[in-house]
Amino acid sequence: MNSQIRLYLQQIQFQGSLEPTIQLLGKLQTKHLLTIPYENLDVALNRGISFAIPDLFQKIIINRRGGNCFELNILFSWLLRELGFSVTNRYAQFWRNVAENTPVEEIPMHQLLLVNDAGQSYISDVGVGALAPCKPVPLIAGHQHREGRELYKVERDEINGWMLFEQAKQNWRLLYSFRDDANDAMFAPRLSKQKNKIAMIRTAHGRHTMMNNEFRIYEGSSLTTYTTQNDKEWLQALQRFFHITLHA
């Protein structure tokens, strides 16, 4: 094991066998979601971002930051390939909280991973931050995937291709969709449109979210909201709830 892999595994607090099985993928994905946050702070603060592996490794592993879906899944796919997994990066359209009449060209873009194990493809995704599967989801039309109180299902049609739905208040809501050929890098520039400062991370009993200066702490069925009043409080809360330290 080289030193970069060792540092990555230390960052996500993983110990154990590294045989590239679907069981290992599930453990790595869950650990990743519990330790590395989704955050768009570089984009929102007009800082440059890079999708090059050395830059992503420096930012996320060495500097202990998070990233957006592209950054997180690109670096995670690198880890998986280094460990011997067969991985394909896929671009998707992200439908959660999108108004019904939104033009297709304005639908947020997302990146996810398809991991092949013994001839079966699985969706593996560490780039959502909010509620989304913590374990690999078999890419099988009609398959339902339950994790605790969360329920997801996979469907496929001619227009959208593969679709991952989430159950919300007894209704199915489309989370994201992607096609088998959705690997066109032209989608990436849509990242620059997000102006709000956002951070999200799963926890053992819930999740933490941040929108600008409002922090929400979900623990089981309880919700605590904390609003910071100045930059100092905001930076302290960012470190407390997401373990992120911003440098000038």
CYANA upper distance limits for C-alpha pairs under 8 A (distance plus 0.5 A):
  1 MET  CA      5 ILE  CA      6.91
  1 MET  CA      6 ARG  CA      7.14
  2 ASN  CA      6 ARG  CA      6.86
  3 SER  CA      7 LEU  CA      6.67
  4 GLN  CA      8 TYR  CA      6.66
  5 ILE  CA      9 LEU  CA      6.67
  5 ILE  CA     79 LEU  CA      7.53
  5 ILE  CA     82 GLU  CA      8.46
  6 ARG  CA     10 GLN  CA      6.66
  7 LEU  CA     11 GLN  CA      6.62
  7 LEU  CA     61 ILE  CA      7.66
  8 TYR  CA     12 ILE  CA      7.02
  8 TYR  CA     61 ILE  CA      6.64
  8 TYR  CA     79 LEU  CA      8.47
  9 LEU  CA     13 GLN  CA      6.45
  9 LEU  CA     14 PHE  CA      5.74
  9 LEU  CA     15 GLN  CA      7.84
 10 GLN  CA     14 PHE  CA      6.69
 10 GLN  CA     15 GLN  CA      8.47
 11 GLN  CA     35 THR  CA      7.87
 11 GLN  CA     61 ILE  CA      7.04
 11 GLN  CA     64 ARG  CA      8.45
 12 ILE  CA     28 LEU  CA      8.32
 12 ILE  CA     31 LYS  CA      6.02
 12 ILE  CA     32 HIS  CA      5.86
 12 ILE  CA     34 LEU  CA      8.23
 12 ILE  CA     35 THR  CA      6.00
 12 ILE  CA     36 ILE  CA      7.65
 13 GLN  CA     31 LYS  CA      7.32
 13 GLN  CA     35 THR  CA      8.25
 14 PHE  CA     28 LEU  CA      7.61
 14 PHE  CA     31 LYS  CA      7.32
 17 SER  CA     24 LEU  CA      8.27
 18 LEU  CA     24 LEU  CA      7.36
 18 LEU  CA     83 LEU  CA      7.46
 19 GLU  CA     24 LEU  CA      7.58
 19 GLU  CA     83 LEU  CA      8.20
 20 PRO  CA     24 LEU  CA      6.72
 20 PRO  CA     25 LEU  CA      7.74
 20 PRO  CA     83 LEU  CA      6.91
 20 PRO  CA     84 GLY  CA      6.38
 20 PRO  CA     85 PHE  CA      6.34
 21 THR  CA     25 LEU  CA      6.91
 21 THR  CA    117 ASP  CA      7.61
 22 ILE  CA     26 GLY  CA      6.79
 22 ILE  CA    117 ASP  CA      7.08
 22 ILE  CA    136 PRO  CA      8.27
 23 GLN  CA     27 LYS  CA      6.95
 24 LEU  CA     28 LEU  CA      6.64
 25 LEU  CA     29 GLN  CA      6.52
 25 LEU  CA    135 LYS  CA      8.37
 25 LEU  CA    136 PRO  CA      7.73
 26 GLY  CA     30 THR  CA      6.65
 26 GLY  CA    134 CYS  CA      7.87
 26 GLY  CA    135 LYS  CA      5.35
 26 GLY  CA    136 PRO  CA      6.38
 27 LYS  CA     31 LYS  CA      6.59
 27 LYS  CA    135 LYS  CA      8.18
 28 LEU  CA     32 HIS  CA      6.49
 29 GLN  CA     33 LEU  CA      6.82
 29 GLN  CA    124 SER  CA      7.71
 29 GLN  CA    125 ASP  CA      7.87
 29 GLN  CA    126 VAL  CA      6.92
 29 GLN  CA    134 CYS  CA      6.75
 29 GLN  CA    135 LYS  CA      6.89
 29 GLN  CA    136 PRO  CA      8.25
 30 THR  CA     34 LEU  CA      6.86
 30 THR  CA    134 CYS  CA      5.58
 30 THR  CA    135 LYS  CA      6.92
 31 LYS  CA     35 THR  CA      6.77
 32 HIS  CA     36 ILE  CA      6.17
 32 HIS  CA    126 VAL  CA      7.28
 33 LEU  CA     37 PRO  CA      7.37
 33 LEU  CA    126 VAL  CA      6.43
 33 LEU  CA    129 GLY  CA      7.68
 33 LEU  CA    134 CYS  CA      7.57
 33 LEU  CA    201 ILE  CA      7.10
 33 LEU  CA    202 ARG  CA      6.39
 34 LEU  CA    201 ILE  CA      6.98
 34 LEU  CA    202 ARG  CA      5.60
 34 LEU  CA    203 THR  CA      5.93
 34 LEU  CA    204 ALA  CA      7.67
 35 THR  CA    201 ILE  CA      8.03
 35 THR  CA    202 ARG  CA      8.43
 36 ILE  CA     60 ILE  CA      8.30
 36 ILE  CA     64 ARG  CA      8.37
 36 ILE  CA     65 ARG  CA      7.73
 36 ILE  CA     66 GLY  CA      6.02
 36 ILE  CA    201 ILE  CA      7.54
 37 PRO  CA     65 ARG  CA      7.97
 37 PRO  CA     66 GLY  CA      5.26
 37 PRO  CA     67 GLY  CA      7.44
 37 PRO  CA    129 GLY  CA      6.97
 37 PRO  CA    199 ALA  CA      7.11
 37 PRO  CA    200 MET  CA      6.11
 37 PRO  CA    201 ILE  CA      5.15
 37 PRO  CA    202 ARG  CA      8.28
 37 PRO  CA    242 PHE  CA      7.06
 38 TYR  CA     66 GLY  CA      5.91
 38 TYR  CA     67 GLY  CA      5.72
 38 TYR  CA     68 ASN  CA      6.07
 38 TYR  CA     69 CYS  CA      7.64
 38 TYR  CA     72 LEU  CA      8.15
 38 TYR  CA    127 GLY  CA      6.80
 38 TYR  CA    128 VAL  CA      7.24
 38 TYR  CA    129 GLY  CA      5.42
 38 TYR  CA    198 ILE  CA      8.45
 38 TYR  CA    199 ALA  CA      6.00
 38 TYR  CA    200 MET  CA      5.68
 38 TYR  CA    201 ILE  CA      6.77
 39 GLU  CA     66 GLY  CA      6.01
 39 GLU  CA     67 GLY  CA      5.35
 39 GLU  CA     68 ASN  CA      6.04
 39 GLU  CA    197 LYS  CA      8.26
 39 GLU  CA    198 ILE  CA      6.00
 39 GLU  CA    199 ALA  CA      4.69
 39 GLU  CA    200 MET  CA      6.99
 40 ASN  CA     44 ALA  CA      6.62
 40 ASN  CA     67 GLY  CA      6.46
 40 ASN  CA     68 ASN  CA      5.98
 40 ASN  CA    197 LYS  CA      6.86
 40 ASN  CA    198 ILE  CA      6.28
 40 ASN  CA    199 ALA  CA      7.33
 41 LEU  CA     45 LEU  CA      6.30
 41 LEU  CA     67 GLY  CA      8.48
 41 LEU  CA    197 LYS  CA      6.16
 41 LEU  CA    198 ILE  CA      7.29
 41 LEU  CA    199 ALA  CA      8.36
 42 ASP  CA     46 ASN  CA      6.53
 42 ASP  CA     47 ARG  CA      5.20
 42 ASP  CA     48 GLY  CA      7.04
 42 ASP  CA     49 ILE  CA      7.23
 43 VAL  CA     47 ARG  CA      6.30
 43 VAL  CA     48 GLY  CA      7.49
 43 VAL  CA     49 ILE  CA      7.75
 43 VAL  CA    191 LEU  CA      8.07
 43 VAL  CA    192 SER  CA      6.75
 43 VAL  CA    194 GLN  CA      7.72
 43 VAL  CA    195 LYS  CA      8.08
 44 ALA  CA    192 SER  CA      8.49
 44 ALA  CA    194 GLN  CA      6.91
 44 ALA  CA    195 LYS  CA      5.43
 44 ALA  CA    196 ASN  CA      6.58
 44 ALA  CA    197 LYS  CA      6.09
 45 LEU  CA    197 LYS  CA      8.33
 50 SER  CA     55 ASP  CA      6.77
 50 SER  CA     56 LEU  CA      7.42
 51 PHE  CA     55 ASP  CA      7.52
 51 PHE  CA     56 LEU  CA      6.84
 51 PHE  CA     70 PHE  CA      8.06
 51 PHE  CA     71 GLU  CA      6.60
 51 PHE  CA     74 ILE  CA      7.85
 52 ALA  CA     56 LEU  CA      6.68
 53 ILE  CA     57 PHE  CA      6.44
 53 ILE  CA     74 ILE  CA      8.21
 53 ILE  CA     75 LEU  CA      6.87
 53 ILE  CA     78 TRP  CA      8.14
 54 PRO  CA     58 GLN  CA      6.69
 55 ASP  CA     59 LYS  CA      6.68
 56 LEU  CA     60 ILE  CA      6.39
 56 LEU  CA     61 ILE  CA      8.32
 56 LEU  CA     71 GLU  CA      7.11
 56 LEU  CA     75 LEU  CA      6.97
 57 PHE  CA     61 ILE  CA      5.76
 57 PHE  CA     62 ILE  CA      7.09
 57 PHE  CA     75 LEU  CA      7.57
 58 GLN  CA     62 ILE  CA      5.29
 58 GLN  CA     63 ASN  CA      6.55
 59 LYS  CA     63 ASN  CA      5.45
 59 LYS  CA     64 ARG  CA      7.03
 59 LYS  CA     65 ARG  CA      6.33
 59 LYS  CA     66 GLY  CA      8.19
 60 ILE  CA     64 ARG  CA      5.40
 60 ILE  CA     65 ARG  CA      5.01
 60 ILE  CA     66 GLY  CA      5.99
 60 ILE  CA     67 GLY  CA      7.67
 61 ILE  CA     65 ARG  CA      7.57
 64 ARG  CA    243 HIS  CA      8.12
 64 ARG  CA    244 ILE  CA      7.13
 64 ARG  CA    245 THR  CA      8.35
 65 ARG  CA    243 HIS  CA      8.32
 65 ARG  CA    244 ILE  CA      6.07
 65 ARG  CA    245 THR  CA      7.93
 66 GLY  CA     72 LEU  CA      7.82
 66 GLY  CA    244 ILE  CA      8.15
 67 GLY  CA     71 GLU  CA      5.90
 67 GLY  CA     72 LEU  CA      6.12
 68 ASN  CA     72 LEU  CA      6.57
 68 ASN  CA    127 GLY  CA      6.86
 69 CYS  CA     73 ASN  CA      6.38
 69 CYS  CA    110 HIS  CA      6.66
 69 CYS  CA    111 GLN  CA      6.31
 69 CYS  CA    112 LEU  CA      8.13
 69 CYS  CA    126 VAL  CA      7.78
 69 CYS  CA    127 GLY  CA      4.39
 69 CYS  CA    128 VAL  CA      6.82
 70 PHE  CA     74 ILE  CA      6.34
 70 PHE  CA    110 HIS  CA      7.46
 70 PHE  CA    111 GLN  CA      6.02
 70 PHE  CA    127 GLY  CA      7.64
 70 PHE  CA    188 ALA  CA      8.38
 71 GLU  CA     75 LEU  CA      6.72
 72 LEU  CA     76 PHE  CA      6.54
 72 LEU  CA    126 VAL  CA      6.90
 72 LEU  CA    127 GLY  CA      6.11
 73 ASN  CA     77 SER  CA      6.33
 73 ASN  CA     89 ASN  CA      8.46
 73 ASN  CA    111 GLN  CA      7.25
 73 ASN  CA    112 LEU  CA      6.80
 73 ASN  CA    113 LEU  CA      7.40
 73 ASN  CA    125 ASP  CA      7.16
 73 ASN  CA    126 VAL  CA      6.51
 73 ASN  CA    127 GLY  CA      6.43
 74 ILE  CA     78 TRP  CA      6.88
 74 ILE  CA     89 ASN  CA      8.04
 75 LEU  CA     79 LEU  CA      6.96
 76 PHE  CA     80 LEU  CA      6.75
 76 PHE  CA    126 VAL  CA      8.12
 77 SER  CA     81 ARG  CA      6.64
 77 SER  CA     87 VAL  CA      7.04
 77 SER  CA     88 THR  CA      8.48
 77 SER  CA     89 ASN  CA      7.98
 77 SER  CA    113 LEU  CA      7.60
 78 TRP  CA     82 GLU  CA      6.65
 79 LEU  CA     83 LEU  CA      6.83
 80 LEU  CA     84 GLY  CA      6.91
 80 LEU  CA     85 PHE  CA      5.81
 80 LEU  CA     86 SER  CA      8.26
 80 LEU  CA     87 VAL  CA      7.77
 81 ARG  CA     85 PHE  CA      5.46
 81 ARG  CA     86 SER  CA      6.93
 81 ARG  CA     87 VAL  CA      7.12
 85 PHE  CA    115 VAL  CA      7.51
 85 PHE  CA    116 ASN  CA      7.92
 85 PHE  CA    117 ASP  CA      8.37
 86 SER  CA    115 VAL  CA      6.18
 86 SER  CA    116 ASN  CA      5.95
 86 SER  CA    117 ASP  CA      7.92
 87 VAL  CA    113 LEU  CA      7.11
 87 VAL  CA    114 LEU  CA      6.21
 87 VAL  CA    115 VAL  CA      5.09
 87 VAL  CA    116 ASN  CA      7.02
 88 THR  CA    113 LEU  CA      6.25
 88 THR  CA    114 LEU  CA      5.61
 88 THR  CA    115 VAL  CA      6.97
 89 ASN  CA    111 GLN  CA      7.48
 89 ASN  CA    112 LEU  CA      6.58
 89 ASN  CA    113 LEU  CA      5.21
 89 ASN  CA    114 LEU  CA      6.88
 89 ASN  CA    183 ASN  CA      7.38
 90 ARG  CA    111 GLN  CA      6.13
 90 ARG  CA    112 LEU  CA      5.88
 90 ARG  CA    113 LEU  CA      6.33
 90 ARG  CA    114 LEU  CA      7.59
 90 ARG  CA    178 PHE  CA      7.83
 90 ARG  CA    180 ASP  CA      8.42
 90 ARG  CA    181 ASP  CA      8.45
 90 ARG  CA    182 ALA  CA      6.16
 90 ARG  CA    183 ASN  CA      5.74
 91 TYR  CA    109 MET  CA      7.46
 91 TYR  CA    110 HIS  CA      6.23
 91 TYR  CA    111 GLN  CA      5.02
 91 TYR  CA    112 LEU  CA      6.99
 91 TYR  CA    178 PHE  CA      7.01
 91 TYR  CA    182 ALA  CA      5.68
 91 TYR  CA    183 ASN  CA      5.98
 91 TYR  CA    184 ASP  CA      7.68
 91 TYR  CA    187 PHE  CA      7.89
 92 ALA  CA    109 MET  CA      6.28
 92 ALA  CA    110 HIS  CA      5.38
 92 ALA  CA    111 GLN  CA      6.22
 92 ALA  CA    112 LEU  CA      7.67
 92 ALA  CA    176 TYR  CA      6.87
 92 ALA  CA    177 SER  CA      5.96
 92 ALA  CA    178 PHE  CA      4.94
 92 ALA  CA    179 ARG  CA      8.00
 92 ALA  CA    182 ALA  CA      7.40
 93 GLN  CA    107 ILE  CA      6.82
 93 GLN  CA    108 PRO  CA      6.51
 93 GLN  CA    109 MET  CA      5.31
 93 GLN  CA    110 HIS  CA      6.31
 93 GLN  CA    176 TYR  CA      5.97
 93 GLN  CA    177 SER  CA      5.91
 93 GLN  CA    178 PHE  CA      6.87
 94 PHE  CA    107 ILE  CA      7.10
 94 PHE  CA    108 PRO  CA      5.87
 94 PHE  CA    109 MET  CA      6.17
 94 PHE  CA    110 HIS  CA      6.28
 94 PHE  CA    175 LEU  CA      6.66
 94 PHE  CA    176 TYR  CA      4.93
 94 PHE  CA    177 SER  CA      7.32
 95 TRP  CA    107 ILE  CA      7.47
 95 TRP  CA    108 PRO  CA      7.90
 95 TRP  CA    174 LEU  CA      6.54
 95 TRP  CA    175 LEU  CA      5.74
 95 TRP  CA    176 TYR  CA      5.80
 95 TRP  CA    177 SER  CA      8.25
 96 ARG  CA    173 ARG  CA      8.15
 96 ARG  CA    174 LEU  CA      7.11
 96 ARG  CA    175 LEU  CA      5.60
 96 ARG  CA    176 TYR  CA      7.74
 98 VAL  CA    102 THR  CA      7.32
 98 VAL  CA    107 ILE  CA      7.62
102 THR  CA    106 GLU  CA      7.07
102 THR  CA    107 ILE  CA      7.26
103 PRO  CA    107 ILE  CA      7.29
108 PRO  CA    190 ARG  CA      7.45
108 PRO  CA    191 LEU  CA      8.33
109 MET  CA    187 PHE  CA      6.98
109 MET  CA    188 ALA  CA      7.81
109 MET  CA    190 ARG  CA      7.21
109 MET  CA    191 LEU  CA      7.99
110 HIS  CA    176 TYR  CA      8.47
111 GLN  CA    125 ASP  CA      8.49
111 GLN  CA    127 GLY  CA      7.86
112 LEU  CA    123 ILE  CA      7.61
112 LEU  CA    124 SER  CA      7.02
112 LEU  CA    125 ASP  CA      5.61
112 LEU  CA    126 VAL  CA      8.24
112 LEU  CA    127 GLY  CA      7.73
113 LEU  CA    123 ILE  CA      6.33
113 LEU  CA    124 SER  CA      5.64
113 LEU  CA    125 ASP  CA      6.44
114 LEU  CA    121 SER  CA      6.53
114 LEU  CA    122 TYR  CA      5.92
114 LEU  CA    123 ILE  CA      5.38
114 LEU  CA    124 SER  CA      6.59
115 VAL  CA    121 SER  CA      5.96
115 VAL  CA    122 TYR  CA      5.67
115 VAL  CA    123 ILE  CA      7.05
115 VAL  CA    124 SER  CA      7.27
116 ASN  CA    120 GLN  CA      5.95
116 ASN  CA    121 SER  CA      4.87
116 ASN  CA    122 TYR  CA      6.81
117 ASP  CA    121 SER  CA      6.91
117 ASP  CA    122 TYR  CA      8.26
120 GLN  CA    138 PRO  CA      7.72
120 GLN  CA    139 LEU  CA      8.02
121 SER  CA    138 PRO  CA      6.62
121 SER  CA    139 LEU  CA      6.04
122 TYR  CA    136 PRO  CA      6.11
122 TYR  CA    137 VAL  CA      5.64
122 TYR  CA    138 PRO  CA      4.84
122 TYR  CA    139 LEU  CA      5.72
123 ILE  CA    136 PRO  CA      5.93
123 ILE  CA    137 VAL  CA      5.50
123 ILE  CA    138 PRO  CA      6.87
123 ILE  CA    139 LEU  CA      6.89
124 SER  CA    135 LYS  CA      7.55
124 SER  CA    136 PRO  CA      5.37
124 SER  CA    137 VAL  CA      7.31
125 ASP  CA    133 PRO  CA      8.12
125 ASP  CA    134 CYS  CA      8.32
125 ASP  CA    136 PRO  CA      8.23
126 VAL  CA    134 CYS  CA      8.33
128 VAL  CA    132 ALA  CA      7.03
129 GLY  CA    199 ALA  CA      8.22
129 GLY  CA    200 MET  CA      5.43
129 GLY  CA    201 ILE  CA      5.76
129 GLY  CA    202 ARG  CA      7.24
130 ALA  CA    200 MET  CA      6.52
130 ALA  CA    201 ILE  CA      7.24
130 ALA  CA    202 ARG  CA      7.52
130 ALA  CA    207 ARG  CA      7.97
130 ALA  CA    209 THR  CA      8.27
131 LEU  CA    202 ARG  CA      8.36
133 PRO  CA    137 VAL  CA      7.96
133 PRO  CA    147 GLU  CA      7.72
133 PRO  CA    152 TYR  CA      8.23
134 CYS  CA    147 GLU  CA      8.29
137 VAL  CA    145 HIS  CA      7.14
138 PRO  CA    143 HIS  CA      7.83
139 LEU  CA    143 HIS  CA      8.21
139 LEU  CA    154 VAL  CA      7.28
140 ILE  CA    154 VAL  CA      6.90
140 ILE  CA    155 GLU  CA      7.99
141 ALA  CA    154 VAL  CA      5.76
141 ALA  CA    155 GLU  CA      4.99
141 ALA  CA    156 ARG  CA      6.33
141 ALA  CA    162 TRP  CA      8.45
142 GLY  CA    153 LYS  CA      7.00
142 GLY  CA    154 VAL  CA      6.02
142 GLY  CA    155 GLU  CA      5.91
143 HIS  CA    153 LYS  CA      6.00
143 HIS  CA    154 VAL  CA      5.95
143 HIS  CA    155 GLU  CA      8.06
144 GLN  CA    151 LEU  CA      7.56
144 GLN  CA    152 TYR  CA      6.13
144 GLN  CA    153 LYS  CA      4.66
144 GLN  CA    154 VAL  CA      7.09
145 HIS  CA    151 LEU  CA      6.29
145 HIS  CA    152 TYR  CA      5.50
145 HIS  CA    153 LYS  CA      6.32
146 ARG  CA    150 GLU  CA      6.26
146 ARG  CA    151 LEU  CA      4.95
146 ARG  CA    152 TYR  CA      6.75
147 GLU  CA    151 LEU  CA      6.88
150 GLU  CA    166 GLU  CA      8.18
150 GLU  CA    167 GLN  CA      7.62
151 LEU  CA    166 GLU  CA      6.50
151 LEU  CA    167 GLN  CA      6.01
152 TYR  CA    164 LEU  CA      7.38
152 TYR  CA    165 PHE  CA      5.96
152 TYR  CA    166 GLU  CA      4.95
152 TYR  CA    167 GLN  CA      6.59
153 LYS  CA    164 LEU  CA      6.33
153 LYS  CA    165 PHE  CA      5.73
153 LYS  CA    166 GLU  CA      7.13
154 VAL  CA    162 TRP  CA      7.59
154 VAL  CA    163 MET  CA      6.17
154 VAL  CA    164 LEU  CA      5.28
154 VAL  CA    165 PHE  CA      6.83
155 GLU  CA    162 TRP  CA      6.44
155 GLU  CA    163 MET  CA      5.65
155 GLU  CA    164 LEU  CA      7.10
155 GLU  CA    165 PHE  CA      8.25
156 ARG  CA    160 ASN  CA      7.73
156 ARG  CA    161 GLY  CA      5.73
156 ARG  CA    162 TRP  CA      4.94
156 ARG  CA    163 MET  CA      6.27
157 ASP  CA    161 GLY  CA      5.67
157 ASP  CA    162 TRP  CA      7.32
160 ASN  CA    177 SER  CA      6.57
160 ASN  CA    178 PHE  CA      6.99
160 ASN  CA    179 ARG  CA      7.24
161 GLY  CA    177 SER  CA      7.11
161 GLY  CA    178 PHE  CA      6.16
161 GLY  CA    179 ARG  CA      5.14
161 GLY  CA    180 ASP  CA      7.73
162 TRP  CA    177 SER  CA      5.95
162 TRP  CA    178 PHE  CA      5.81
162 TRP  CA    179 ARG  CA      6.47
162 TRP  CA    180 ASP  CA      8.33
163 MET  CA    174 LEU  CA      7.46
163 MET  CA    175 LEU  CA      8.07
163 MET  CA    176 TYR  CA      6.42
163 MET  CA    177 SER  CA      4.73
163 MET  CA    178 PHE  CA      7.11
164 LEU  CA    174 LEU  CA      6.66
164 LEU  CA    175 LEU  CA      6.16
164 LEU  CA    176 TYR  CA      6.07
164 LEU  CA    177 SER  CA      6.75
165 PHE  CA    172 TRP  CA      6.48
165 PHE  CA    173 ARG  CA      5.83
165 PHE  CA    174 LEU  CA      4.84
165 PHE  CA    175 LEU  CA      5.75
165 PHE  CA    176 TYR  CA      7.76
166 GLU  CA    172 TRP  CA      6.16
166 GLU  CA    173 ARG  CA      5.79
166 GLU  CA    174 LEU  CA      6.83
166 GLU  CA    175 LEU  CA      6.73
167 GLN  CA    171 ASN  CA      6.04
167 GLN  CA    172 TRP  CA      5.10
167 GLN  CA    173 ARG  CA      6.62
168 ALA  CA    172 TRP  CA      6.58
168 ALA  CA    173 ARG  CA      6.93
178 PHE  CA    182 ALA  CA      6.79
196 ASN  CA    211 MET  CA      7.20
196 ASN  CA    212 ASN  CA      6.55
197 LYS  CA    210 MET  CA      8.10
197 LYS  CA    211 MET  CA      6.22
197 LYS  CA    212 ASN  CA      5.24
198 ILE  CA    209 THR  CA      8.05
198 ILE  CA    210 MET  CA      5.92
198 ILE  CA    211 MET  CA      5.33
198 ILE  CA    212 ASN  CA      6.85
199 ALA  CA    209 THR  CA      6.17
199 ALA  CA    210 MET  CA      5.47
199 ALA  CA    211 MET  CA      7.38
199 ALA  CA    242 PHE  CA      8.18
200 MET  CA    207 ARG  CA      7.74
200 MET  CA    208 HIS  CA      6.14
200 MET  CA    209 THR  CA      4.86
200 MET  CA    210 MET  CA      6.83
200 MET  CA    242 PHE  CA      8.27
201 ILE  CA    207 ARG  CA      6.12
201 ILE  CA    208 HIS  CA      5.93
201 ILE  CA    209 THR  CA      7.14
201 ILE  CA    242 PHE  CA      7.59
202 ARG  CA    206 GLY  CA      6.62
202 ARG  CA    207 ARG  CA      4.74
202 ARG  CA    208 HIS  CA      7.00
203 THR  CA    207 ARG  CA      5.37
203 THR  CA    208 HIS  CA      7.71
205 HIS  CA    218 TYR  CA      8.39
205 HIS  CA    219 GLU  CA      5.92
205 HIS  CA    220 GLY  CA      6.19
206 GLY  CA    217 ILE  CA      8.33
206 GLY  CA    218 TYR  CA      5.63
206 GLY  CA    219 GLU  CA      5.17
206 GLY  CA    220 GLY  CA      6.20
207 ARG  CA    217 ILE  CA      6.83
207 ARG  CA    218 TYR  CA      5.71
207 ARG  CA    219 GLU  CA      7.36
208 HIS  CA    215 PHE  CA      7.81
208 HIS  CA    216 ARG  CA      6.29
208 HIS  CA    217 ILE  CA      5.24
208 HIS  CA    218 TYR  CA      6.60
208 HIS  CA    241 PHE  CA      7.26
208 HIS  CA    242 PHE  CA      8.24
209 THR  CA    215 PHE  CA      6.27
209 THR  CA    216 ARG  CA      5.65
209 THR  CA    217 ILE  CA      7.13
210 MET  CA    214 GLU  CA      6.14
210 MET  CA    215 PHE  CA      4.91
210 MET  CA    216 ARG  CA      6.74
211 MET  CA    215 PHE  CA      7.10
213 ASN  CA    227 THR  CA      6.14
213 ASN  CA    228 THR  CA      5.84
213 ASN  CA    229 GLN  CA      8.05
213 ASN  CA    234 TRP  CA      6.83
214 GLU  CA    225 THR  CA      7.51
214 GLU  CA    226 TYR  CA      6.36
214 GLU  CA    227 THR  CA      4.97
214 GLU  CA    228 THR  CA      7.08
215 PHE  CA    225 THR  CA      6.24
215 PHE  CA    226 TYR  CA      5.51
215 PHE  CA    227 THR  CA      6.58
215 PHE  CA    228 THR  CA      8.48
215 PHE  CA    237 ALA  CA      8.38
216 ARG  CA    223 LEU  CA      7.30
216 ARG  CA    224 THR  CA      6.25
216 ARG  CA    225 THR  CA      5.06
216 ARG  CA    226 TYR  CA      6.82
217 ILE  CA    223 LEU  CA      6.15
217 ILE  CA    224 THR  CA      5.57
217 ILE  CA    225 THR  CA      6.85
218 TYR  CA    222 SER  CA      6.36
218 TYR  CA    223 LEU  CA      5.19
218 TYR  CA    224 THR  CA      7.12
219 GLU  CA    223 LEU  CA      6.97
228 THR  CA    233 GLU  CA      5.98
228 THR  CA    234 TRP  CA      5.92
228 THR  CA    237 ALA  CA      8.24
229 GLN  CA    233 GLU  CA      6.98
229 GLN  CA    234 TRP  CA      7.90
230 ASN  CA    234 TRP  CA      6.75
231 ASP  CA    235 LEU  CA      6.61
232 LYS  CA    236 GLN  CA      6.74
233 GLU  CA    237 ALA  CA      6.59
234 TRP  CA    238 LEU  CA      6.55
235 LEU  CA    239 GLN  CA      6.79
235 LEU  CA    245 THR  CA      7.82
235 LEU  CA    246 LEU  CA      7.98
236 GLN  CA    240 ARG  CA      6.59
237 ALA  CA    241 PHE  CA      6.41
237 ALA  CA    242 PHE  CA      8.40
238 LEU  CA    242 PHE  CA      6.02
238 LEU  CA    243 HIS  CA      7.06
238 LEU  CA    244 ILE  CA      6.25
238 LEU  CA    245 THR  CA      7.73
239 GLN  CA    243 HIS  CA      4.66
239 GLN  CA    244 ILE  CA      5.13
239 GLN  CA    245 THR  CA      6.19
240 ARG  CA    244 ILE  CA      8.36
